[in-house]
């Protein structure tokens, strides 16, 4: 696998994001309705934080069953702001970074989505652990055993993904990631 591939080639260049000034229920709705677990938070197109499904669950667990109810949305907005719930100062990489740099950042553990920003801190895209695993599986680098660096990188991503799998996130995402990991091994 060529680890010098520009991250711009595999990142999601049109990530869904939420403005820090939007009501908390807007972020809640996006994360409830979409098939991803990480939501960049922006202020005038500059990345200011990240929201993960688990952040929202921590603050709104008792309200999860009534997400379409206007009273629930109103309560969420009165109780929380996006700024209070988001992770501030998320780890980011430059839009000039490589696949290898992204993989090293993600394999450090603790998070599974990496915002891509330009020199002014504007959100350019996002890449996840799953994106990297999918790219490795689709790559033309041949068998994993033939490339020691690829194997070491995949093992790091595998360990980070195992932490993710045991973090309590949605079962559907677990199954998808577990299948990708098994295929990669």
C-alpha positions as CSV (number, residue, x, y, z in Angstrom):
1,X,0.0,0.0,0.0
2,X,1.3,3.4,-0.9
3,X,1.2,5.4,2.3
4,X,2.2,8.6,0.5
5,X,-1.2,8.9,-1.2
6,X,-2.6,12.3,-0.5
7,X,-5.5,12.1,2.1
8,X,-7.5,14.3,-0.3
9,X,-7.9,11.2,-2.5
10,X,-9.8,9.2,0.1
11,X,-11.4,11.8,2.5
12,X,-15.1,12.7,2.4
13,X,-14.7,16.1,0.8
14,X,-18.3,17.1,1.6
15,X,-18.8,16.2,5.2
16,X,-22.0,17.0,7.0
17,X,-21.3,19.5,9.7
18,X,-23.2,21.6,12.3
19,X,-22.7,25.2,13.2
20,X,-21.8,25.8,16.8
21,X,-24.7,28.3,17.0
22,X,-27.4,25.9,15.9
23,X,-29.6,24.4,18.5
24,X,-28.4,21.1,20.1
25,X,-31.4,19.3,18.6
26,X,-30.1,20.0,15.1
27,X,-26.9,18.0,15.9
28,X,-29.0,15.4,17.6
29,X,-31.3,15.0,14.6
30,X,-28.3,14.7,12.2
31,X,-26.6,12.0,14.2
32,X,-29.8,10.2,14.8
33,X,-30.8,10.1,11.1
34,X,-27.5,9.5,9.4
35,X,-25.2,6.5,9.1
36,X,-22.1,8.1,10.6
37,X,-21.0,8.8,14.2
38,X,-18.9,11.9,13.9
39,X,-20.1,15.4,13.2
40,X,-17.7,18.3,12.7
41,X,-18.7,21.6,14.5
42,X,-17.9,24.8,12.6
43,X,-18.1,28.5,13.2
44,X,-17.9,30.5,10.0
45,X,-16.6,27.4,8.2
46,X,-13.7,27.0,10.7
47,X,-13.6,23.8,12.7
48,X,-14.1,24.5,16.4
49,X,-15.0,21.0,17.6
50,X,-16.3,17.5,17.0
51,X,-19.5,15.8,18.2
52,X,-19.7,12.0,18.3
53,X,-22.8,9.9,18.8
54,X,-21.5,9.0,22.2
55,X,-21.3,12.7,23.2
56,X,-24.9,13.1,22.4
57,X,-25.9,9.8,24.1
58,X,-24.1,10.9,27.3
59,X,-26.2,14.0,27.5
60,X,-29.5,12.9,26.2
61,X,-29.9,9.1,26.9
62,X,-33.3,9.5,28.6
63,X,-34.7,11.4,25.6
64,X,-33.6,9.1,22.8
65,X,-36.9,7.3,22.4
66,X,-38.8,10.5,21.5
67,X,-36.5,12.2,19.0
68,X,-39.3,13.4,16.7
69,X,-41.3,14.9,19.5
70,X,-41.1,18.8,19.4
71,X,-41.2,18.8,23.2
72,X,-38.1,16.6,23.3
73,X,-36.3,18.8,20.9
74,X,-37.2,21.9,22.9
75,X,-36.0,20.2,26.1
76,X,-32.7,19.3,24.5
77,X,-32.2,22.9,23.3
78,X,-32.9,24.2,26.8
79,X,-30.6,21.8,28.5
80,X,-27.6,21.7,26.2
81,X,-25.7,23.7,23.6
82,X,-23.5,22.2,21.0
83,X,-20.5,24.1,22.5
84,X,-21.1,22.4,25.9
85,X,-21.2,18.9,24.4
86,X,-18.6,19.0,21.6
87,X,-15.0,17.9,21.9
88,X,-12.9,21.1,21.7
89,X,-9.6,21.2,20.0
90,X,-10.0,17.9,18.0
91,X,-6.9,16.3,16.4
92,X,-6.8,17.4,12.8
93,X,-4.6,16.9,9.8
94,X,-3.7,19.2,7.0
95,X,-5.3,18.8,3.6
96,X,-1.7,18.2,2.4
97,X,-1.3,15.2,4.7
98,X,-0.8,11.6,3.4
99,X,-2.7,8.4,4.0
100,X,0.1,7.3,6.2
101,X,-0.1,10.4,8.4
102,X,-3.9,10.0,8.7
103,X,-3.5,6.3,9.6
104,X,-0.9,7.1,12.3
105,X,-3.1,9.8,13.9
106,X,-6.1,7.4,13.9
107,X,-4.2,4.4,15.1
108,X,-3.1,6.4,18.2
109,X,-6.6,5.6,19.5
110,X,-9.2,7.5,21.4
111,X,-11.1,8.8,18.3
112,X,-12.2,7.4,15.0
113,X,-12.7,10.4,12.8
114,X,-10.1,12.9,11.7
115,X,-11.2,16.3,10.3
116,X,-9.1,17.6,7.4
117,X,-8.5,21.4,7.5
118,X,-6.7,23.9,5.4
119,X,-4.1,26.4,6.8
120,X,-6.8,28.7,8.1
121,X,-8.6,25.9,10.0
122,X,-11.5,25.6,7.6
123,X,-13.0,22.2,7.3
124,X,-12.1,20.6,4.0
125,X,-13.1,17.0,4.7
126,X,-13.1,14.1,7.1
127,X,-11.6,10.6,7.1
128,X,-12.5,7.8,9.5
129,X,-10.9,4.5,10.6
130,X,-13.5,2.7,8.5
131,X,-12.5,4.8,5.4
132,X,-8.9,3.7,5.9
133,X,-9.7,0.1,6.3
134,X,-12.0,0.2,3.2
135,X,-9.2,1.8,1.2
136,X,-6.7,-0.9,2.3
137,X,-9.2,-3.6,1.3
138,X,-9.7,-2.1,-2.1
139,X,-6.1,-1.2,-2.7
140,X,-3.9,-2.9,-5.3
141,X,-1.0,-3.5,-3.0
142,X,-1.4,-7.3,-3.0
143,X,-1.6,-9.5,0.0
144,X,-1.1,-7.9,3.4
145,X,1.8,-10.4,4.2
146,X,3.8,-9.1,1.2
147,X,4.1,-5.6,2.8
148,X,5.5,-5.4,6.3
149,X,4.7,-1.7,6.7
150,X,1.1,-2.2,5.6
151,X,0.8,-5.1,8.1
152,X,2.1,-3.0,11.0
153,X,-0.2,-0.1,10.0
154,X,-3.2,-2.5,9.7
155,X,-2.4,-3.9,13.1
156,X,-2.4,-0.4,14.6
157,X,-5.7,0.4,13.0
158,X,-7.1,-3.0,14.1
159,X,-6.2,-2.3,17.7
160,X,-7.8,1.2,17.5
161,X,-10.9,-0.3,15.9
162,X,-11.1,-2.9,18.7
163,X,-11.2,-0.1,21.2
164,X,-14.0,1.4,19.1
165,X,-15.9,-1.8,18.9
166,X,-15.9,-2.1,22.7
167,X,-16.9,1.5,23.3
168,X,-20.7,0.8,23.2
169,X,-21.6,2.4,19.9
170,X,-24.4,1.3,17.6
171,X,-24.4,-2.5,16.8
172,X,-24.8,-1.9,13.0
173,X,-21.5,0.1,12.9
174,X,-19.8,-2.5,15.0
175,X,-20.8,-5.3,12.6
176,X,-19.7,-3.3,9.5
177,X,-16.3,-2.5,11.1
178,X,-15.8,-6.0,12.4
179,X,-16.5,-7.4,8.9
180,X,-14.0,-5.0,7.4
181,X,-11.4,-5.9,10.0
182,X,-11.9,-9.7,9.5
183,X,-11.6,-9.3,5.8
184,X,-8.4,-7.3,6.3
185,X,-6.8,-9.9,8.6
